[in-house]
Amino acid sequence: MKLNHIALTATLVASASLTVQSLPLRISIDGVTSSCTIQEEYDQGQNHVGASDVIVSSDGSSADMVGNLWRAFSLPEDLEVTDSTVLRFDFELKEEADFQAICVDEDKELSDEKRCFVLANTQGWVMDMYNAPHMATLSETNVHFDIPIGKFFTGNMKYLVLLQDNDVDNSVGSSTISNIVIDHEERGGLTLAINGEVTEINNNPISYSDQDHGDNMLHMSEDGTSMQVSGNTWKALEFTSPVEIDSKTVFEFDYTLIEELEKHLICFDNDLTFGNSKTCFGLSGSETGGEIHYLDRTEEGETKHYSISVGKYFTGSFKYLVVVLDNDTSDRSTGNSLFSNLELHQEERASFKIQVGGEEMSISATDGSYSSNQDTISNFLEISEDGLSAKMEGNQWKSVTLPAPIEINAATNVDFDFYLEELTEYHGICFDDNLNDSDSKRCFVTANRDNWSQNHLSVKTDVGETKHYSIPVGTYFTGSVNFVAFVQDNDSGDNAGVSAFSNIAFSQVSRDCR
């Protein structure tokens, strides 16, 4: 896949030959070749006494730095950096120093308003500069950079600055920057299909929380279907209009984990504040915890397709799509992943059907948690095509809401079939007026290996069996039923256990008086 890089990108190139003469440095600005003739000191006190100028090649196309040098070239005219401005050049590392960098600045002073990009580095993260995600090293000495400087800052700039810093030995360090081009390039955004209609999210990322250091941008493919995340990145992309998520919304995408770091997340958000609402999904990472919905993890080198019933986790209107690659190590440039083929659509699920007094009651298949501290939210009921069966895989405490209450009296009976494929701690069905499983009389255990303080039926189902149950439910409790709940409890893991409840029917039966 060919990526149209929005962040700092790198490919191997060859460097130009050098002379030892100091001549004007030639650069191309929007297709016009100009000369930078004046070299001045940049950031007073950084150059050592007796430091030489940058050595420009005879054709003016390359600049050679030897030893500790902080040099500013006056641009031939003021440069207006806009959102689409890109700085391109070739870089060759010949001898390591503390770091080498290039800057585009409005003055000759290094400040908190970062204007410099580190190209090679031996001293760790440079806090007052942007650190390129792919730097030159002695094992990869020749690198081409395309830096979308307008994504990092905008404004009127006066100087092109070349830096080679070495505080220990002023004579050490050698590198070359050549073929400098400044131009403008409009780059596409990320495509998102919403109910079959493709929209584009503008690639104007916003820092998401104070975890983002701003050094790493998002890389979009030329066709807009893929987004690469490299280095420590906490970025939000604003939707063209707010996205509505309801109970039937599904979010699908492909995810490739190239290099694992601490957290790899994708989120929906409104206020650019991490952790104040549980709207993030964890896809991988060496760390877990926090207000995050962790899904089946992707392993390093693996591509996985995710289909998330996001409306089962939260609903509402959202302004931002957020991606997080968290890296708190000393090298913030590591970590790499790829999102592709993003789509939001409405899930069409069969309605769940039960019989009440011989009449069919159709229930929305939207399943909520029953006793929410027990439920694994990422596991869902699987409703059969005919709507008569609800299958559970993994730990689940799920409820379906009845469209109208069922009144239980002394003569009420409930019938159902129960199939057990894989036993967990206990399996049961409940007929409740609330969702907190506090009334032990309303739940019935059909299979178990651990005790649950509910009604244990005298006949239990064994693995591989289907049993029919007919329960005089009115002899256990009376009152309204607003929810039917299904329980498959497994505290030792989220994925074990398979069972299904089918053919649920409420009826009135006569009871013998004795």
TIZAFI-623535 format. One line per field, with one value per residue (C-alpha): residue number from 1; x, y, z. Coordinates in Angstrom, 3 decimals. Example, Ala and Ser with C-alpha at 12.3 -4.5 7.8 and 13.67 -1.06 7.14 Angstrom:
i <- c(1;2) .
c1 <- c(12.300;13.670) .
c2 <- c(-4.500;-1.060) .
c3 <- c(7.800;7.140) .
END
This chain:
i <- c(1;2;3;4;5;6;7;8;9;10;11;12;13;14;15;16;17;18;19;20;21;22;23;24;25;26;27;28;29;30;31;32;33;34;35;36;37;38;39;40;41;42;43;44;45;46;47;48;49;50;51;52;53;54;55;56;57;58;59;60;61;62;63;64;65;66;67;68;69;70;71;72;73;74;75;76;77;78;79;80;81;82;83;84;85;86;87;88;89;90;91;92;93;94;95;96;97;98;99;100;101;102;103;104;105;106;107;108;109;110;111;112;113;114;115;116;117;118;119;120;121;122;123;124;125;126;127;128;129;130;131;132;133;134;135;136;137;138;139;140;141;142;143;144;145;146;147;148;149;150;151;152;153;154;155;156;157;158;159;160;161;162;163;164;165;166;167;168;169;170;171;172;173;174;175;176;177;178;179;180;181;182;183;184;185;186;187;188;189;190;191;192;193;194;195;196;197;198;199;200;201;202;203;204;205;206;207;208;209;210;211;212;213;214;215;216;217;218;219;220;221;222;223;224;225;226;227;228;229;230;231;232;233;234;235;236;237;238;239;240;241;242;243;244;245;246;247;248;249;250;251;252;253;254;255;256;257;258;259;260;261;262;263;264;265;266;267;268;269;270;271;272;273;274;275;276;277;278;279;280;281;282;283;284;285;286;287;288;289;290;291;292;293;294;295;296;297;298;299;300;301;302;303;304;305;306;307;308;309;310;311;312;313;314;315;316;317;318;319;320;321;322;323;324;325;326;327;328;329;330;331;332;333;334;335;336;337;338;339;340;341;342;343;344;345;346;347;348;349;350;351;352;353;354;355;356;357;358;359;360;361;362;363;364;365;366;367;368;369;370;371;372;373;374;375;376;377;378;379;380;381;382;383;384;385;386;387;388;389;390;391;392;393;394;395;396;397;398;399;400;401;402;403;404;405;406;407;408;409;410;411;412;413;414;415;416;417;418;419;420;421;422;423;424;425;426;427;428;429;430;431;432;433;434;435;436;437;438;439;440;441;442;443;444;445;446;447;448;449;450;451;452;453;454;455;456;457;458;459;460;461;462;463;464;465;466;467;468;469;470;471;472;473;474;475;476;477;478;479;480;481;482;483;484;485;486;487;488;489;490;491;492;493;494;495;496;497;498;499;500;501;502;503;504;505;506;507;508;509;510;511;512;513;514) .
c1 <- c(0.000;1.433;1.075;0.742;2.585;1.264;3.894;7.657;8.555;11.796;13.286;16.857;18.670;22.194;23.849;25.512;29.247;30.667;33.266;35.060;33.940;31.241;28.716;25.019;22.661;20.052;16.530;13.361;10.239;7.029;9.017;11.240;14.940;16.323;19.624;20.213;23.394;23.685;24.680;24.165;24.405;21.219;20.298;23.156;25.726;25.176;28.044;31.498;34.302;35.951;33.065;33.102;30.209;28.159;30.041;27.897;28.598;29.730;26.280;24.570;22.435;23.885;25.184;27.846;28.047;31.272;31.445;29.131;27.163;23.980;23.506;20.563;20.218;18.094;15.370;15.314;11.884;9.471;7.861;4.187;3.774;0.209;-1.537;-0.362;3.354;5.846;9.639;11.535;15.234;17.858;19.959;23.221;24.711;28.495;29.494;27.140;26.793;24.339;21.730;21.206;18.128;16.555;14.304;12.087;11.806;10.525;13.583;17.030;16.133;15.172;11.968;9.045;7.288;8.863;10.192;12.891;12.822;15.434;16.867;19.438;19.960;22.191;21.102;17.477;14.249;14.836;12.004;11.980;11.983;9.888;11.447;11.135;9.660;12.299;15.763;19.068;21.560;24.995;23.290;20.936;22.852;20.940;17.337;14.834;12.417;9.031;7.961;4.462;5.621;2.233;0.679;2.977;2.913;1.873;2.881;5.441;8.959;12.292;15.051;16.089;18.218;20.694;21.859;24.504;24.859;27.735;28.393;31.249;33.623;32.927;34.828;32.770;29.815;29.453;26.321;24.910;21.531;20.789;18.095;15.960;12.436;9.591;6.230;2.542;0.585;-3.068;-3.346;-6.501;-8.219;-9.564;-12.606;-15.386;-18.426;-21.596;-24.550;-23.053;-22.293;-18.588;-17.502;-14.016;-12.657;-10.225;-6.667;-6.321;-5.524;-5.968;-3.976;-6.075;-5.218;-1.818;-0.350;0.230;3.600;2.688;5.753;3.958;1.246;-1.190;-0.266;-3.162;-3.012;-3.543;-7.043;-7.922;-8.913;-5.977;-4.441;-1.008;-0.157;3.551;5.233;3.563;0.301;-2.895;-4.846;-8.465;-9.999;-13.182;-16.085;-17.531;-20.753;-21.454;-21.858;-24.945;-24.502;-27.608;-28.233;-27.912;-24.722;-21.829;-18.250;-16.081;-12.440;-9.242;-6.349;-2.693;-0.272;3.255;5.086;3.421;3.763;1.829;-1.691;-3.352;-6.859;-9.614;-12.284;-15.277;-15.234;-16.768;-14.537;-10.937;-10.593;-9.390;-10.904;-14.017;-16.276;-15.868;-15.865;-12.475;-11.733;-8.426;-7.018;-3.596;-0.777;1.493;-0.641;-4.302;-6.598;-8.564;-11.977;-11.404;-13.360;-10.705;-11.485;-9.921;-6.309;-4.299;-0.800;2.284;2.503;-1.193;-4.085;-7.514;-10.992;-13.095;-16.887;-17.905;-21.535;-20.562;-24.148;-24.139;-21.379;-22.598;-24.906;-25.065;-23.721;-19.925;-17.686;-14.339;-12.728;-9.657;-6.623;-4.087;-0.672;0.726;4.502;6.018;9.489;12.571;12.177;8.742;9.177;8.588;5.283;3.399;-0.077;-2.510;-6.293;-8.097;-11.609;-13.522;-17.303;-20.305;-23.637;-26.844;-27.005;-29.984;-30.668;-33.581;-36.135;-36.361;-39.758;-41.639;-45.182;-47.523;-50.922;-50.644;-49.779;-46.334;-44.477;-41.638;-38.785;-36.084;-32.811;-31.015;-29.541;-28.411;-26.483;-28.197;-26.267;-23.756;-20.792;-21.031;-21.551;-18.830;-20.111;-18.177;-20.042;-23.492;-26.572;-26.839;-30.464;-31.449;-32.953;-36.423;-36.074;-36.901;-33.429;-30.901;-27.391;-24.594;-20.854;-18.579;-19.437;-22.786;-25.402;-27.799;-31.336;-33.950;-36.636;-40.238;-42.407;-45.093;-44.991;-46.085;-48.166;-47.336;-50.087;-50.434;-51.563;-48.707;-46.440;-43.285;-41.895;-38.548;-35.822;-32.225;-29.169;-25.737;-22.599;-19.899;-20.435;-19.361;-19.923;-23.678;-26.360;-29.774;-32.793;-34.525;-37.883;-37.365;-38.928;-35.490;-31.876;-30.095;-30.665;-31.591;-34.664;-33.479;-37.014;-37.034;-34.024;-33.788;-30.552;-30.493;-26.854;-23.964;-20.713;-20.722;-23.502;-25.699;-28.227;-31.197;-33.843;-32.004;-34.193;-34.275;-33.356;-30.117;-28.902;-25.646;-23.132;-24.421;-28.049;-31.172;-33.833;-37.360;-38.409;-41.926;-41.882;-44.921;-43.344;-46.394;-45.627;-42.210;-43.274;-46.059;-45.963;-44.711;-41.975;-40.272;-37.116;-36.074;-32.451;-29.963;-26.998;-23.870;-21.429;-17.701;-15.489;-12.310;-12.441;-14.658;-14.734;-15.660;-19.168;-21.768;-25.510;-28.884;-32.457;-35.253;-39.042;-39.979;-43.728;-45.868;-49.278;-51.995;-52.593;-55.047;-53.500;-55.094;-56.290;-55.434) .
c2 <- c(0.000;3.370;5.944;9.669;10.603;13.412;12.887;13.005;10.303;8.757;6.882;6.077;8.461;9.401;12.672;15.298;15.900;18.810;21.513;23.344;26.795;28.858;29.828;30.800;27.956;27.366;26.288;25.863;27.666;26.805;25.881;28.983;28.527;31.160;31.725;32.185;34.236;35.296;32.937;34.151;32.686;30.997;31.031;33.043;31.109;27.742;28.195;27.699;30.220;29.731;27.749;27.755;28.420;25.739;24.703;25.029;22.963;24.659;24.285;25.508;22.386;21.002;22.190;20.360;20.726;19.848;20.098;22.094;24.536;26.558;28.587;30.609;31.431;34.458;33.472;35.565;36.819;36.138;32.701;32.354;28.897;27.659;24.420;22.871;23.870;20.992;21.037;18.388;17.536;14.778;14.162;12.236;11.387;10.943;11.306;11.366;14.395;15.054;15.805;17.299;19.381;21.716;24.673;27.239;30.209;33.768;34.852;33.634;32.410;28.910;29.198;27.225;27.861;24.831;25.441;22.752;19.098;16.623;14.437;12.348;12.049;10.329;12.161;11.060;12.982;16.686;18.363;21.800;20.439;18.086;14.628;12.844;9.325;7.969;9.427;8.783;6.487;5.150;1.962;4.012;7.162;8.525;9.574;11.670;13.765;15.214;17.338;18.894;21.856;23.549;20.765;21.755;25.568;28.398;32.023;34.346;32.860;34.567;31.960;28.477;27.051;24.147;22.711;20.201;20.183;18.689;20.027;17.643;17.967;20.922;19.310;16.112;15.624;15.627;15.676;17.022;18.501;18.806;19.413;21.643;22.261;24.196;23.813;23.336;20.126;19.582;16.165;14.129;13.036;9.751;8.185;6.840;5.017;5.861;3.654;3.107;6.771;7.665;10.869;12.305;13.409;16.301;15.514;18.344;16.387;17.937;16.886;14.649;15.272;16.393;12.980;14.095;15.745;17.000;15.497;12.716;13.281;10.851;9.310;8.884;6.624;8.253;6.797;7.831;4.336;3.832;5.764;4.943;5.879;6.096;7.024;8.465;9.802;11.023;12.606;13.575;14.039;16.107;14.621;16.880;16.714;14.933;11.165;9.679;6.359;4.501;1.035;-0.607;1.152;-1.076;0.158;-1.951;-1.595;-3.540;-3.092;-4.013;-3.917;-3.365;-2.504;-2.827;-0.206;0.539;1.313;1.120;2.633;4.022;6.250;8.480;11.766;15.208;17.258;16.101;14.852;11.296;9.168;11.157;8.806;5.183;5.585;4.053;0.563;-1.164;-3.179;-4.110;-2.886;-3.932;-2.024;-2.400;-0.681;2.540;3.378;1.387;-1.404;-4.019;-6.169;-9.347;-8.170;-7.951;-9.417;-7.773;-8.545;-9.484;-7.882;-8.288;-7.239;-5.665;-5.456;-3.612;-3.256;0.140;1.027;-1.698;0.184;3.771;5.976;9.661;12.289;12.492;15.188;13.385;10.127;9.565;7.298;6.660;5.034;5.577;5.541;6.883;5.470;7.617;7.107;8.468;7.647;3.886;2.093;1.630;0.556;0.892;1.437;0.664;0.482;2.321;1.959;2.808;1.155;-0.031;-3.633;-5.631;-8.238;-10.624;-9.774;-12.183;-13.875;-15.416;-16.666;-15.019;-16.674;-18.176;-14.819;-13.960;-11.124;-9.656;-8.133;-5.816;-7.737;-4.875;-6.629;-4.785;-5.869;-7.636;-6.945;-4.787;-5.568;-9.243;-8.839;-8.911;-6.094;-7.185;-10.531;-10.436;-12.607;-14.362;-14.421;-17.157;-16.208;-17.356;-15.302;-18.231;-18.876;-16.746;-18.217;-17.181;-17.578;-16.518;-14.807;-13.041;-11.494;-10.181;-8.834;-8.067;-5.492;-6.572;-4.192;-4.558;-6.116;-9.705;-10.139;-13.263;-14.712;-17.954;-19.802;-18.637;-21.258;-20.733;-23.292;-23.204;-25.409;-25.202;-26.459;-26.797;-27.061;-25.917;-25.728;-22.699;-21.842;-21.590;-21.032;-19.569;-17.595;-14.787;-13.026;-9.727;-6.312;-4.650;-5.264;-5.796;-9.574;-8.887;-11.130;-14.754;-16.035;-14.707;-16.677;-20.384;-22.393;-24.944;-26.108;-25.389;-26.469;-23.676;-22.629;-19.626;-18.519;-18.730;-21.364;-24.566;-26.752;-30.390;-31.532;-30.084;-30.217;-32.015;-31.000;-31.967;-32.172;-30.175;-30.274;-28.926;-27.137;-26.342;-24.189;-23.135;-19.720;-18.281;-20.518;-18.828;-15.178;-12.943;-9.483;-7.783;-9.037;-6.240;-8.095;-11.598;-12.147;-14.834;-15.759;-17.682;-16.911;-17.455;-15.426;-17.193;-15.822;-13.962;-16.452;-19.868;-21.263;-21.944;-22.414;-21.366;-20.750;-21.348;-21.475;-19.440;-19.462;-18.029;-19.595;-19.940;-23.401;-24.707;-26.011;-28.856;-27.828;-30.464) .
c3 <- c(0.000;-1.024;1.731;1.109;4.265;6.418;9.103;8.737;6.225;5.093;2.128;1.166;-1.199;-2.257;-1.180;-3.376;-3.625;-1.628;-2.095;0.693;-0.482;1.251;-1.422;-1.574;-0.666;-3.345;-2.417;-4.446;-3.166;-5.021;-8.124;-8.149;-7.342;-4.972;-3.176;0.546;0.770;4.416;7.250;10.818;14.287;15.524;19.223;20.730;22.713;21.028;18.524;19.987;19.533;16.157;14.664;10.854;8.506;6.848;3.688;0.558;-2.570;-5.792;-7.369;-4.188;-3.869;-0.632;2.742;4.706;8.507;10.353;14.137;16.401;14.200;14.704;11.492;10.153;6.430;5.635;3.180;-0.022;1.015;3.843;3.630;4.503;5.996;5.576;6.443;3.150;3.303;2.973;3.483;1.499;1.455;1.504;4.605;4.971;8.373;8.209;11.871;14.838;17.114;19.952;17.274;13.820;12.986;10.441;11.302;9.613;11.984;12.218;14.210;15.219;18.719;19.847;21.905;23.290;19.950;18.316;14.798;14.505;13.417;14.711;11.923;13.833;17.548;20.109;23.273;23.583;23.137;22.366;24.258;22.574;19.015;16.920;16.771;13.426;13.715;11.313;11.939;10.215;11.935;11.065;9.851;7.609;6.800;3.780;4.370;2.431;4.477;3.508;6.475;6.353;8.443;8.021;10.099;12.990;12.757;10.419;10.003;8.406;8.488;7.704;8.235;7.203;10.033;10.002;13.328;14.361;18.126;20.093;23.590;24.480;21.523;19.208;16.342;16.253;13.904;10.142;7.977;4.710;3.811;0.092;-2.532;-0.295;-1.584;0.019;-1.668;-0.997;-1.211;-0.455;1.133;1.416;4.586;5.882;4.260;6.460;5.099;7.067;6.148;2.704;1.981;1.890;3.631;4.154;7.520;7.060;8.056;10.554;13.715;17.142;20.191;22.435;26.096;27.380;26.502;22.920;22.232;18.767;17.091;15.236;12.665;11.026;7.650;5.181;2.117;-1.282;-1.618;1.954;3.057;5.451;8.328;9.751;13.339;14.217;17.482;20.575;19.144;20.815;17.953;17.326;13.868;13.702;11.760;9.046;11.061;14.368;14.109;15.735;17.529;18.610;19.989;16.564;15.367;14.305;13.743;11.418;10.389;9.701;12.103;11.581;14.509;13.184;16.431;19.841;22.575;25.751;24.481;21.074;21.161;18.956;20.507;19.932;21.841;22.281;24.574;23.837;27.415;27.921;30.665;31.553;29.570;28.603;24.815;23.893;22.600;23.357;20.449;21.825;24.069;26.892;29.422;30.353;32.810;32.889;31.458;28.263;26.564;25.743;22.705;21.362;21.084;17.886;18.091;16.614;12.888;12.701;10.795;12.369;11.264;14.008;13.959;17.123;18.138;19.466;20.313;22.965;24.817;24.511;22.457;21.582;19.210;18.763;17.220;17.050;16.024;18.210;17.767;20.513;20.352;23.825;24.235;27.449;26.776;26.169;22.409;21.530;17.835;18.246;17.793;14.538;13.482;10.583;10.446;7.164;5.678;8.420;8.299;10.488;9.733;11.345;12.463;11.308;13.979;14.210;16.887;19.779;19.998;22.908;23.361;25.869;26.253;22.787;21.159;19.750;21.471;19.397;21.402;20.115;19.949;21.696;24.699;27.812;30.850;33.729;36.915;35.014;37.269;36.208;32.465;29.808;27.617;24.546;24.430;22.850;22.508;19.163;18.062;15.611;12.234;13.328;16.537;18.816;20.272;22.203;22.178;24.547;24.047;26.887;30.157;29.774;31.991;29.349;29.400;26.769;27.498;26.984;24.925;27.604;31.087;31.600;34.754;36.737;38.909;40.798;37.650;35.363;33.817;31.699;29.260;27.419;25.964;27.153;25.239;26.897;24.761;27.214;30.988;33.028;36.688;36.241;33.600;34.260;33.101;35.009;34.737;36.503;37.073;37.319;36.260;39.555;40.129;43.763;43.930;44.054;43.422;39.860;38.501;37.666;37.325;34.512;34.795;37.134;38.691;41.319;43.659;42.858;45.466;43.091;42.338;41.432;39.254;40.267;36.768;35.349;31.754;30.987;28.305;24.852;25.984;25.207;27.940;28.019;31.214;32.382;35.514;37.578;37.884;39.697;42.667;43.087;42.717;41.412;39.902;36.756;34.444;32.455;31.443;30.450;31.449;30.434;32.612;31.693;34.479;34.207;36.554;35.448;31.875;29.436;26.563;27.998;27.947;25.224;25.757;24.351;25.562;23.044;22.608;25.688;26.321;29.156;29.750;32.345;33.770;36.327;39.527;41.531;44.996;47.568) .
END
